[in-house]
């Protein structure tokens, strides 16, 4: 009996010994990982890499959870919420800056080049109705001297209609919003990987680096081999960018009642925003952001798999909506910029969109938007 007891004590002692040895091995690794995580957060901006958590909102429909993945206390793509700011930029993913770092979004470039403080009050999936709400309940509390609304013609018109007709039964649902142009993993250890995607810079830098190479290779193969895609290539056969005119046409088809009603509602919202700004002695600037398809329309002759009918049909729909908005804003003396000529001019010298089907500009495209705004402010 005594021998067995001594054996058990020896086994426990040996177990503790192995545990301590393991701990001595793991502890330096954990400390190193912890230090590396801290260093990466100093070198890189977490908001450019971490996956933010979306939560339901009774008014906006969805929003980013406060302080999630480098976002500020309001859940927007800024380092902090200031007490006061010169300019507030309101918009959707085109203003948020999808496909670019936070410092490469047009509000950030505008701030740097104009030497004015700019707060980015934007998120993918928002539209004109949300813009008005954000103006009333967020933007004006920052006491800005100017409000700039980025109105994306690609889907904001239909978004206005959809938001106005959204039923109470769906108001608490959280949509899948493309915020940083990446997707959460859904394979093995999904919950752990999702957690790491939201909290670990080391994990995101590693997976994004590997995943980006794979996505680019897959995209290049798809765009090269498919005969059903509208793709633009240079003279050397390298992919410049791809288009989704059928998708855009669904949101811009002026023959659809939803689009016509969305256009009228958008005008009403713009007028409301203008009156609110006027009441608070705040200058307003509406910026019309074109679709990538319209920007590249004049280069259709170089597409490898052209779809001229779809592209021209989309362009006609977009032009109709653009002209309707321009005439309305001109008659109401609302300051505005039509960015289409600016994009087409800049396109002659540089690549303004990613080499894939993403409709968001790259950092050079966002720079075009900021440049046009700066010129307007200097007049």
C-alpha positions as CSV (number, residue, x, y, z in Angstrom):
1,X,0.0,0.0,0.0
2,X,2.9,2.3,0.9
3,X,4.7,1.5,-2.3
4,X,1.6,2.3,-4.4
5,X,1.3,5.7,-2.6
6,X,4.9,6.5,-3.2
7,X,4.4,5.6,-6.9
8,X,1.4,8.0,-7.1
9,X,3.5,10.8,-5.5
10,X,6.3,10.2,-8.0
11,X,3.8,10.3,-10.9
12,X,2.3,13.5,-9.7
13,X,5.8,15.0,-9.2
14,X,6.8,13.9,-12.7
15,X,3.6,15.5,-14.1
16,X,4.3,18.8,-12.4
17,X,7.8,18.6,-13.7
18,X,6.6,18.1,-17.3
19,X,4.1,20.9,-16.8
20,X,6.7,23.3,-15.6
21,X,9.0,22.4,-18.5
22,X,6.2,22.9,-20.9
23,X,5.4,26.3,-19.3
24,X,9.0,27.3,-19.6
25,X,8.9,26.5,-23.3
26,X,5.6,28.2,-24.0
27,X,6.1,31.3,-21.8
28,X,8.8,32.9,-24.0
29,X,6.7,32.1,-27.1
30,X,3.6,33.7,-25.6
31,X,5.6,36.8,-24.5
32,X,7.2,37.1,-27.9
33,X,3.8,36.9,-29.6
34,X,2.4,39.4,-27.2
35,X,5.3,41.8,-28.0
36,X,5.0,41.3,-31.7
37,X,1.2,41.9,-31.5
38,X,2.0,45.2,-29.8
39,X,4.6,46.2,-32.3
40,X,2.4,45.5,-35.3
41,X,-0.3,47.7,-33.7
42,X,2.2,50.5,-33.5
43,X,3.4,50.0,-37.1
44,X,0.1,49.3,-38.7
45,X,-3.3,50.8,-38.2
46,X,-5.6,48.1,-36.9
47,X,-8.6,49.6,-38.7
48,X,-7.0,48.6,-42.0
49,X,-6.6,44.9,-41.1
50,X,-8.9,43.7,-38.3
51,X,-12.4,42.6,-39.2
52,X,-15.0,44.8,-37.4
53,X,-18.0,43.4,-35.7
54,X,-21.3,44.5,-37.2
55,X,-24.3,44.9,-34.9
56,X,-28.0,45.7,-35.5
57,X,-29.2,49.2,-35.1
58,X,-32.9,50.1,-34.8
59,X,-32.5,53.2,-37.0
60,X,-29.5,52.6,-39.2
61,X,-30.2,48.9,-39.7
62,X,-26.5,48.1,-38.9
63,X,-23.4,49.7,-37.6
64,X,-19.9,48.8,-36.4
65,X,-19.6,48.0,-32.7
66,X,-17.9,50.8,-30.8
67,X,-14.1,50.5,-30.7
68,X,-14.3,47.3,-32.8
69,X,-11.2,46.6,-34.9
70,X,-9.7,50.0,-34.6
71,X,-12.9,52.0,-35.2
72,X,-13.7,54.9,-32.9
73,X,-16.2,55.2,-30.0
74,X,-19.0,55.8,-32.6
75,X,-18.0,52.8,-34.7
76,X,-16.6,54.8,-37.6
77,X,-13.2,54.6,-39.4
78,X,-11.4,57.2,-37.3
79,X,-8.9,57.0,-34.5
80,X,-11.2,58.9,-32.2
81,X,-14.2,61.1,-32.0
82,X,-13.1,64.8,-31.8
83,X,-14.9,67.5,-29.9
84,X,-14.9,69.7,-33.0
85,X,-13.9,69.2,-36.7
86,X,-13.7,71.4,-39.8
87,X,-15.4,69.0,-42.2
88,X,-17.6,65.9,-41.8
89,X,-17.7,63.5,-44.7
90,X,-20.9,61.4,-44.9
91,X,-21.4,58.4,-47.2
92,X,-21.3,54.7,-47.9
93,X,-18.4,52.4,-48.7
94,X,-17.1,54.7,-51.4
95,X,-16.5,57.3,-48.7
96,X,-15.5,54.8,-46.0
97,X,-12.7,53.8,-48.4
98,X,-13.1,50.1,-49.2
99,X,-10.1,48.8,-51.2
100,X,-7.8,51.3,-49.6
101,X,-6.3,52.0,-46.2
102,X,-7.9,54.5,-43.9
103,X,-5.2,57.0,-44.7
104,X,-5.9,56.5,-48.4
105,X,-9.7,57.1,-48.2
106,X,-10.7,60.4,-49.8
107,X,-11.7,62.0,-46.5
108,X,-8.2,61.3,-45.1
109,X,-6.5,62.6,-48.2
110,X,-8.7,65.7,-48.2
111,X,-7.7,66.3,-44.6
112,X,-4.0,65.9,-45.3
113,X,-3.9,68.0,-48.5
114,X,-6.3,70.7,-47.4
115,X,-4.8,70.9,-43.8
116,X,-8.3,70.8,-42.4
117,X,-9.6,68.3,-39.9
118,X,-12.0,65.8,-41.5
119,X,-14.2,63.2,-39.7
120,X,-15.2,60.2,-41.8
121,X,-18.9,59.4,-40.9
122,X,-19.4,56.6,-43.4
123,X,-20.2,52.9,-43.7
124,X,-20.9,50.4,-46.4
125,X,-24.6,49.8,-46.9
126,X,-25.7,53.2,-45.9
127,X,-27.7,55.5,-48.3
128,X,-29.4,58.9,-48.4
129,X,-31.8,58.2,-45.6
130,X,-29.0,57.2,-43.3
131,X,-27.0,60.2,-44.4
132,X,-29.7,62.6,-43.2
133,X,-30.0,60.7,-39.8
134,X,-26.2,60.8,-39.3
135,X,-26.2,64.5,-40.1
136,X,-28.8,65.3,-37.5
137,X,-27.6,63.0,-34.7
138,X,-23.8,62.8,-35.2
139,X,-22.3,65.3,-37.7
140,X,-23.7,68.5,-36.2
141,X,-22.5,67.6,-32.7
142,X,-18.9,68.0,-34.1
143,X,-19.7,71.6,-34.9
144,X,-18.3,71.5,-38.5
145,X,-18.1,74.4,-40.9
146,X,-18.9,72.1,-43.8
147,X,-20.7,68.9,-44.6
148,X,-19.7,66.8,-47.6
149,X,-22.0,64.0,-48.7
150,X,-20.6,61.4,-51.1
151,X,-23.6,60.2,-53.1
152,X,-22.7,57.0,-55.0
153,X,-24.8,56.7,-58.1
154,X,-24.1,52.9,-58.2
155,X,-26.6,52.1,-55.5
156,X,-27.6,55.1,-53.4
157,X,-30.8,55.7,-55.3
158,X,-32.1,52.3,-54.8
159,X,-30.9,52.3,-51.2
160,X,-33.1,55.3,-50.6
161,X,-36.1,53.4,-51.7
162,X,-35.2,50.2,-49.9
163,X,-34.5,52.0,-46.6
164,X,-37.8,53.9,-46.8
165,X,-39.8,50.7,-47.4
166,X,-37.9,48.5,-45.0
167,X,-40.3,46.7,-42.8
168,X,-40.1,46.5,-39.0
169,X,-39.6,42.8,-39.2
170,X,-36.2,43.2,-40.9
171,X,-35.0,46.3,-39.2
172,X,-32.9,44.3,-36.7
173,X,-31.2,42.1,-39.2
174,X,-27.5,42.6,-39.8
175,X,-26.6,42.5,-43.5
176,X,-23.3,41.2,-45.0
177,X,-21.4,44.5,-45.6
178,X,-18.1,44.5,-47.4
179,X,-16.2,46.8,-45.2
180,X,-12.5,45.9,-45.8
181,X,-13.0,43.8,-48.9
182,X,-12.3,40.5,-47.1
183,X,-14.5,37.7,-45.7
184,X,-14.4,35.9,-42.4
185,X,-13.2,32.3,-42.6
186,X,-15.9,29.7,-42.4
187,X,-13.9,26.5,-42.4
188,X,-12.4,24.5,-39.5
189,X,-12.0,26.3,-36.2
190,X,-14.3,29.0,-37.6
191,X,-15.2,30.6,-34.2
192,X,-11.5,30.8,-33.2
193,X,-10.5,32.2,-36.6
194,X,-13.3,34.7,-36.5
195,X,-12.2,35.8,-33.0
196,X,-8.6,36.2,-34.2
197,X,-9.7,38.1,-37.3
198,X,-11.3,40.7,-35.0
199,X,-8.6,40.9,-32.4
200,X,-5.2,39.7,-33.6
201,X,-3.1,41.9,-36.0
202,X,-0.5,39.1,-36.4
203,X,-3.2,36.7,-37.5
204,X,-4.7,39.2,-40.0
205,X,-1.4,40.2,-41.5
206,X,-0.5,36.5,-42.0
207,X,-3.8,35.4,-43.4
208,X,-4.4,38.5,-45.5
209,X,-1.0,38.1,-47.1
210,X,-1.5,34.5,-48.0
211,X,-5.2,34.9,-48.8
212,X,-4.6,38.0,-51.0
213,X,-2.1,36.1,-53.2
214,X,-4.5,33.3,-53.6
215,X,-7.4,35.6,-54.4
216,X,-5.4,37.5,-56.9
217,X,-4.3,34.4,-58.7
218,X,-7.8,33.0,-58.7
219,X,-9.2,36.3,-60.0
220,X,-6.6,36.6,-62.7
221,X,-7.4,33.1,-63.9
222,X,-11.1,33.8,-63.9
223,X,-10.8,37.1,-65.7
224,X,-8.5,35.6,-68.3
225,X,-10.4,32.4,-69.1
226,X,-14.1,33.4,-68.8
227,X,-15.9,34.4,-72.0
228,X,-18.9,35.8,-70.1
229,X,-17.2,38.7,-68.4
230,X,-16.6,42.3,-69.3
231,X,-12.8,42.7,-68.8
232,X,-10.4,45.5,-69.8
233,X,-6.8,44.6,-70.6
234,X,-3.8,46.6,-71.7
235,X,-1.9,46.0,-74.9
236,X,0.3,43.4,-73.2
237,X,-2.7,41.3,-72.1
238,X,-2.6,42.3,-68.5
239,X,-5.9,42.8,-66.7
240,X,-6.6,46.4,-65.9
241,X,-10.0,45.9,-64.3
242,X,-13.4,44.1,-64.7
243,X,-17.0,45.3,-64.8
244,X,-20.4,44.2,-63.5
245,X,-22.8,46.2,-65.6
246,X,-25.7,43.8,-65.1
247,X,-25.4,44.1,-61.3
248,X,-25.3,47.9,-61.5
249,X,-28.2,48.1,-63.9
250,X,-30.5,46.5,-61.4
251,X,-29.9,49.5,-59.1
252,X,-30.1,52.1,-61.8
253,X,-32.8,50.9,-64.3
254,X,-35.0,54.0,-64.6
255,X,-37.8,51.7,-65.9
256,X,-38.1,50.2,-62.5
257,X,-40.6,51.9,-60.2
258,X,-38.3,51.4,-57.2
259,X,-35.5,53.4,-58.9
260,X,-37.9,56.2,-59.9
261,X,-39.3,56.5,-56.4
262,X,-35.7,56.2,-55.0
263,X,-34.7,59.1,-57.2
264,X,-37.5,61.3,-56.0
265,X,-36.8,60.4,-52.4
266,X,-33.1,61.1,-52.9
267,X,-34.0,64.6,-54.1
268,X,-36.2,65.1,-51.0
269,X,-33.4,64.0,-48.7
270,X,-30.9,66.2,-50.4
271,X,-33.2,69.2,-49.9
272,X,-33.8,68.3,-46.3
273,X,-30.0,68.0,-45.7
274,X,-29.5,71.4,-47.4
275,X,-32.1,73.0,-45.2
276,X,-30.7,71.5,-42.0
277,X,-27.2,72.7,-42.9
278,X,-28.6,76.2,-43.7
279,X,-30.4,76.4,-40.4
280,X,-27.1,75.6,-38.6
281,X,-25.0,77.9,-40.8
282,X,-23.0,74.9,-42.2
283,X,-21.9,74.8,-45.8
284,X,-23.0,71.7,-47.8
285,X,-21.3,70.1,-50.7
286,X,-22.9,67.1,-52.5
287,X,-20.3,64.9,-54.4
288,X,-21.7,62.6,-57.1
289,X,-19.5,59.5,-57.3
290,X,-19.9,57.6,-60.7
291,X,-19.8,53.9,-61.3
292,X,-16.6,52.3,-62.6
293,X,-18.5,51.3,-65.7
294,X,-19.3,54.9,-66.6
295,X,-15.8,56.0,-65.9
296,X,-14.4,53.4,-68.4
297,X,-17.2,53.7,-71.0
298,X,-15.1,55.5,-73.6
299,X,-12.5,52.7,-73.5
300,X,-14.9,49.9,-74.5
301,X,-13.1,49.3,-77.7
302,X,-10.2,47.8,-75.8
303,X,-12.2,45.3,-73.8
304,X,-11.4,41.7,-74.4
305,X,-14.9,40.4,-73.7
306,X,-17.0,43.5,-74.4
307,X,-20.7,43.8,-73.5
308,X,-21.4,47.2,-75.2
309,X,-25.2,46.8,-74.9
310,X,-25.0,46.3,-71.2
311,X,-22.4,49.0,-70.6
312,X,-24.2,51.6,-72.8
313,X,-27.6,50.8,-71.2
314,X,-26.1,51.3,-67.8
315,X,-24.5,54.5,-68.8
316,X,-27.8,55.9,-70.2
317,X,-29.6,55.0,-66.9
318,X,-26.8,56.6,-64.8
319,X,-26.6,59.7,-67.0
320,X,-30.4,60.2,-66.7
321,X,-30.2,60.0,-62.9
322,X,-27.1,62.2,-62.8
323,X,-28.7,64.9,-64.9
324,X,-31.9,64.8,-62.8
325,X,-29.8,65.3,-59.7
326,X,-27.6,68.0,-61.2
327,X,-30.6,70.0,-62.5
328,X,-32.3,69.7,-59.1
329,X,-29.3,70.8,-57.1
330,X,-28.6,73.7,-59.5
331,X,-32.1,75.0,-59.3
332,X,-32.0,74.8,-55.5
333,X,-28.5,76.4,-55.4
334,X,-27.0,73.4,-53.6
335,X,-23.3,73.2,-54.1
336,X,-22.2,70.0,-55.9
337,X,-19.5,68.3,-57.9
338,X,-20.0,65.8,-60.7
339,X,-16.9,63.6,-60.4
340,X,-17.3,61.7,-63.7
341,X,-15.3,64.2,-65.8
342,X,-12.5,64.2,-63.1
343,X,-12.3,60.4,-63.2
344,X,-12.2,60.2,-67.0
345,X,-9.5,62.8,-67.2
346,X,-7.3,61.2,-64.5
347,X,-7.9,57.8,-66.1
348,X,-5.7,58.8,-69.0
349,X,-2.6,58.9,-66.8
350,X,-3.2,56.3,-64.0
351,X,-5.1,53.2,-62.9
352,X,-7.9,54.3,-60.6
353,X,-9.5,50.9,-59.7
354,X,-8.3,47.5,-58.6
355,X,-7.5,44.9,-61.2
356,X,-10.7,42.9,-60.3
357,X,-14.5,43.4,-60.3
358,X,-14.5,45.6,-57.2
359,X,-16.4,48.9,-58.0
360,X,-14.5,50.9,-55.3
361,X,-11.6,53.1,-56.4
362,X,-8.0,52.4,-55.3
363,X,-6.0,55.0,-53.4
364,X,-5.4,56.9,-56.7
365,X,-9.1,57.0,-57.4
366,X,-9.8,58.3,-53.9
367,X,-7.1,60.9,-54.5
368,X,-9.1,62.1,-57.5
369,X,-12.1,62.6,-55.4
370,X,-10.2,64.5,-52.7
371,X,-8.5,66.7,-55.4
372,X,-11.8,67.7,-57.0
373,X,-13.2,68.6,-53.6
374,X,-10.1,70.7,-52.7
375,X,-10.4,72.6,-56.0
376,X,-14.1,73.3,-55.3
377,X,-13.3,74.5,-51.8
378,X,-10.7,76.9,-53.2
379,X,-13.2,78.7,-55.5
